[in-house]
Amino acid sequence: MFERKFQRIATNGIKLNTVVEGEGPLVILLHGFPQCAFLWRHQIDPIIQAGFRVAVPDQRGYGSSDAPIDVATYNIRELANDAAGIATALDEESFIVIGHDWGAVVAWHTALLHEQTCKAVMALSVPYSRNPNPDNWINPPGLKGQFWYMRYFQDAGVAETHLEADIKLTLRAAFYALSAEAPDGTWMAQVRHPDEMHLLDVLPTPSALPSWLSSGEFEYYVQFFEYCGFSGPINWYRNIAQMNTVTPELNNKQVAQPSAFLAGSRDPVLQYGAGTDMVETMKPHLADLRFATVVEGAGHWVQNERPDEVTHEILRFLELVR
């Protein structure tokens, strides 16, 4: 199903289970939640064939990669240092980073914190932003007393207990609700429920897998999260409020490197701006934005839902910055 060459890469004081293949300039691909290196299964070979070396980690807290006990070690500076350290471990002087979802957040911060080695950055799904009060992501104004998944994730042991009780149900619900095959508003409809509810109480349970996800692919994810659980991945959310505190030097700093952005037009993340155009809002913070592509009709899992279009855009960016 995913017969790739994994290595245990020592980076930033931990070890990450990482696919390392190909020859040429290094491209680091970063997944988000709840995902893993398998997210990039449609893009790895085309990138290698285009003359690049790829490094695709299961990130901190995921799979058999190291999962520190201390919640604070999942802060954005450590996650960015993990990514940049992969290049150092592979004896590469520079790298290009591409991330999706939480991996996009890490990719933006890797570019900002490692300007000397990160020569270009591309993000999928999550536009660059630096909220002056990141606690607003956890406790959005106007949602007091209503369920919001980031707030639900804050208390240690609560969300993971619910989500791990039936991992198949958890993944089926998450993959469906954030994809274009769910009706508009399915993911955001969670805010219409009382705060004391759980994520699986507010998401629909689809009767079948999305058309872009085979039963074998789904089983790979199930076995992956049965092995590692959700505590490590959810710890990323438990550091959102400290995001600016641990990176004070980034206040008012632009991303200087060549950059690109891609998202599906039906990605619920683009609705997080409370009526603002998040793509347009992002642009002043990027000094060298080469393009911003919106894939019409695609949802959050854009590189799986529309693999050919996404691969084309990634290769276009890589050729611009090679």
TIBA-227217 format. One line per 10 residues: their letters; for each residue x, y, z of C-alpha. Coordinates in steps of 0.25 Angstrom, whole numbers, plus 5000, padded with zeros to 4 digits. Layout:
N
a> X:Y:Z; ...
REM end
This chain:
322
mferkfqria> 5000:5000:5000; 5011:5010:5004; 5024:5003:5001; 5034:5014:5003; 5048:5015:5008; 5046:5021:5022; 5058:5025:5031; 5059:5029:5045; 5064:5043:5044; 5070:5050:5056
tngiklntvv> 5066:5064:5056; 5064:5075:5067; 5066:5065:5079; 5056:5054:5074; 5055:5044:5063; 5045:5045:5051; 5041:5033:5043; 5043:5039:5029; 5042:5035:5015; 5055:5039:5008
egegplvill> 5056:5036:4993; 5061:5042:4980; 5072:5051:4976; 5073:5066:4974; 5069:5078:4982; 5062:5074:4995; 5047:5076:4996; 5041:5074:5010; 5026:5070:5010; 5019:5072:5023
hgfpqcaflw> 5005:5066:5027; 4995:5071:5036; 4984:5066:5045; 4979:5055:5045; 4989:5050:5035; 5003:5045:5032; 5013:5043:5021; 5003:5035:5014; 4996:5048:5011; 5006:5051:5000
rhqidpiiqa> 5005:5037:4993; 5000:5043:4980; 5011:5054:4979; 5024:5047:4984; 5027:5039:4971; 5024:5051:4961; 5033:5060:4970; 5044:5050:4969; 5043:5048:4954; 5044:5063:4953
gfrvavpdqr> 5058:5062:4958; 5056:5065:4973; 5060:5058:4986; 5048:5056:4995; 5047:5055:5011; 5033:5052:5016; 5033:5050:5031; 5022:5045:5040; 5023:5058:5049; 5025:5059:5064
gygssdapid> 5015:5051:5071; 5011:5043:5059; 5013:5028:5056; 5026:5022:5061; 5033:5036:5061; 5036:5041:5075; 5025:5046:5083; 5030:5054:5095; 5022:5054:5108; 5023:5069:5110
vatynirela> 5012:5076:5103; 5020:5089:5102; 5030:5082:5093; 5019:5082:5082; 5020:5097:5080; 5022:5103:5067; 5037:5107:5068; 5040:5092:5071; 5032:5087:5060; 5039:5097:5050
ndaagiatal> 5052:5093:5056; 5048:5078:5053; 5046:5081:5039; 5059:5089:5037; 5067:5079:5044; 5063:5068:5034; 5071:5076:5023; 5083:5076:5033; 5082:5061:5036; 5082:5059:5021
deesfivigh> 5094:5068:5019; 5086:5077:5010; 5090:5092:5010; 5076:5097:5006; 5062:5091:5004; 5048:5095:4999; 5037:5092:5009; 5022:5089:5005; 5012:5087:5016; 4997:5084:5017
dwgavvawht> 4987:5087:5028; 4996:5088:5041; 5008:5084:5032; 5005:5098:5025; 5006:5105:5038; 5019:5098:5041; 5024:5101:5027; 5021:5116:5028; 5028:5117:5041; 5040:5108:5036
allheqtcka> 5042:5119:5025; 5041:5130:5035; 5051:5124:5045; 5061:5117:5036; 5063:5128:5025; 5077:5123:5022; 5074:5109:5018; 5059:5109:5014; 5059:5115:5000; 5044:5114:4997
vmalsvpysr> 5031:5110:5003; 5017:5105:4998; 5005:5103:5007; 4992:5096:5004; 4979:5099:5011; 4984:5108:5022; 4988:5123:5017; 4999:5130:5025; 4994:5138:5037; 4999:5143:5050
npnpdnwinp> 4987:5146:5059; 4991:5156:5069; 4983:5148:5079; 4984:5134:5076; 4975:5130:5087; 4964:5135:5078; 4966:5122:5070; 4963:5114:5082; 4952:5123:5087; 4946:5130:5075
pglkgqfwym> 4938:5142:5078; 4923:5139:5077; 4924:5125:5080; 4923:5125:5095; 4915:5113:5100; 4916:5106:5086; 4924:5094:5082; 4937:5098:5075; 4947:5086:5073; 4960:5094:5076
ryfqdagvae> 4954:5098:5090; 4950:5083:5091; 4964:5079:5089; 4970:5087:5100; 4968:5078:5112; 4978:5067:5113; 4972:5053:5111; 4958:5057:5108; 4958:5058:5093; 4967:5046:5091
thleadiklt> 4959:5037:5099; 4946:5040:5091; 4954:5039:5077; 4961:5026:5081; 4949:5019:5085; 4945:5016:5070; 4957:5020:5061; 4950:5016:5049; 4938:5025:5052; 4947:5036:5056
lraafyalsa> 4955:5036:5043; 4942:5033:5034; 4935:5045:5040; 4947:5055:5039; 4951:5051:5025; 4936:5052:5020; 4933:5065:5027; 4945:5073:5022; 4944:5068:5008; 4936:5073:4996
eapdgtwmaq> 4927:5061:4996; 4920:5066:5009; 4909:5077:5008; 4914:5091:5009; 4915:5095:5024; 4916:5081:5029; 4929:5084:5037; 4925:5097:5041; 4912:5093:5046; 4919:5088:5059
vrhpdemhll> 4917:5102:5064; 4902:5100:5065; 4904:5090:5077; 4905:5092:5092; 4920:5093:5097; 4919:5081:5105; 4917:5072:5093; 4928:5063:5087; 4934:5064:5072; 4927:5051:5068
dvlptpsalp> 4914:5056:5074; 4913:5068:5064; 4919:5061:5051; 4911:5053:5042; 4915:5038:5041; 4915:5035:5026; 4910:5022:5021; 4922:5020:5011; 4936:5025:5009; 4938:5037:5000
swlssgefey> 4941:5033:4986; 4955:5038:4986; 4959:5028:4998; 4960:5013:4995; 4957:5003:5006; 4971:4999:5006; 4976:5014:5008; 4966:5016:5019; 4971:5003:5026; 4985:5009:5025
yvqffeycgf> 4981:5021:5033; 4973:5012:5043; 4985:5004:5046; 4994:5016:5047; 4985:5023:5058; 4982:5010:5065; 4997:5009:5067; 5000:5024:5072; 4987:5029:5076; 4983:5044:5076
sgpinwyrni> 4990:5050:5088; 5003:5054:5081; 4995:5060:5069; 4985:5068:5078; 4997:5073:5086; 4999:5082:5074; 4986:5089:5077; 4989:5091:5092; 5001:5100:5088; 4993:5110:5079
aqmntvtpel> 4991:5120:5090; 5006:5121:5092; 5009:5122:5077; 5013:5137:5077; 5020:5136:5091; 5030:5125:5086; 5033:5133:5073; 5033:5148:5077; 5043:5152:5066; 5033:5148:5056
nnkqvaqpsa> 5023:5160:5059; 5022:5168:5047; 5032:5159:5039; 5029:5156:5024; 5032:5142:5018; 5043:5147:5009; 5045:5134:5001; 5038:5130:4988; 5024:5125:4992; 5011:5119:4987
flagsrdpvl> 4998:5115:4992; 4987:5105:4988; 4974:5101:4994; 4961:5095:4990; 4949:5105:4988; 4941:5097:4997; 4951:5095:5008; 4945:5099:5021; 4958:5105:5026; 4956:5117:5017
qygagtdmve> 4943:5120:5025; 4951:5122:5038; 4953:5137:5034; 4939:5141:5039; 4935:5147:5025; 4949:5152:5021; 4956:5147:5009; 4967:5139:5015; 4975:5138:5003; 4975:5153:5000
tmkphladlr> 4978:5156:5015; 4990:5147:5014; 4997:5153:5002; 5003:5166:5009; 5011:5156:5018; 5018:5149:5006; 5029:5157:4999; 5030:5148:4987; 5017:5141:4985; 5018:5134:4972
fatvvegagh> 5003:5129:4971; 4991:5126:4979; 4982:5115:4973; 4968:5111:4977; 4964:5098:4972; 4949:5099:4968; 4940:5089:4975; 4951:5082:4984; 4951:5081:4999; 4961:5081:5010
wvqnerpdev> 4968:5068:5005; 4971:5074:4992; 4984:5066:4989; 4976:5053:4990; 4963:5059:4984; 4969:5065:4972; 4983:5059:4971; 4986:5062:4957; 4983:5077:4958; 4991:5078:4971
theilrflel> 5003:5071:4966; 5003:5080:4954; 5003:5092:4963; 5014:5087:4972; 5023:5083:4960; 5020:5097:4954; 5025:5104:4967; 5037:5094:4968; 5042:5098:4954; 5040:5113:4958
vr> 5049:5112:4970; 5059:5100:4966
REM end
